[in-house]
Amino acid sequence: MIILNNQYIQQLNFRTLIIELPVPQRLQQFKHHFAPSVNYLKKKDVAAYLNVSYNYLIANW
């Protein structure tokens, strides 16, 4: 339970840090952090996670 809680807190902290970055850097950091699984994620979910529009994400992916 403690390990899962720690992982959850780390992911929340990562998202908080990534949201504070300029949008182009958000995309870079997201791709780097989630490199092993980025191909399996839906673009609309990635856009929501990064708080950017879907059209912007597709244009700059």
C-alpha positions in Angstrom: 0.0 0.0 0.0 2.8 2.4 0.9 4.6 1.7 -2.4 1.4 2.4 -4.5 0.8 5.6 -2.5 4.3 6.7 -3.2 4.0 6.0 -6.9 0.7 7.9 -7.1 2.3 10.9 -5.3 5.3 10.8 -7.7 3.0 10.8 -10.7 1.0 13.7 -9.3 4.2 15.7 -8.7 5.4 14.9 -12.2 2.1 16.1 -13.8 2.2 19.3 -11.7 5.8 20.0 -12.9 5.0 19.2 -16.5 1.9 21.5 -16.5 4.1 24.4 -15.4 6.3 24.1 -18.5 5.7 25.8 -21.8 3.7 23.6 -24.1 6.5 22.5 -26.5 8.6 21.4 -23.5 5.5 19.6 -22.0 5.4 17.4 -25.1 9.1 16.6 -25.0 9.1 15.8 -21.3 6.0 13.6 -21.6 7.5 11.6 -24.5 10.7 11.2 -22.6 9.1 10.2 -19.3 6.6 7.8 -20.9 8.7 6.6 -23.8 8.0 2.8 -23.3 4.2 3.2 -23.4 3.7 6.4 -25.4 2.7 4.4 -28.5 -0.1 2.7 -26.6 -1.7 5.8 -25.3 -4.6 7.5 -27.0 -3.7 11.0 -28.3 -6.9 12.5 -26.8 -5.9 11.2 -23.4 -2.4 12.6 -23.8 -3.9 16.0 -24.7 -6.1 15.9 -21.6 -3.2 14.9 -19.4 -1.0 17.7 -20.8 -3.9 20.2 -20.7 -3.4 21.1 -24.4 -5.9 21.0 -27.3 -6.1 17.8 -29.3 -5.5 19.7 -32.5 -2.4 21.3 -31.1 -1.1 18.0 -29.9 -1.6 16.3 -33.3 0.0 19.2 -35.2 3.1 19.1 -33.0 3.4 15.4 -32.1 
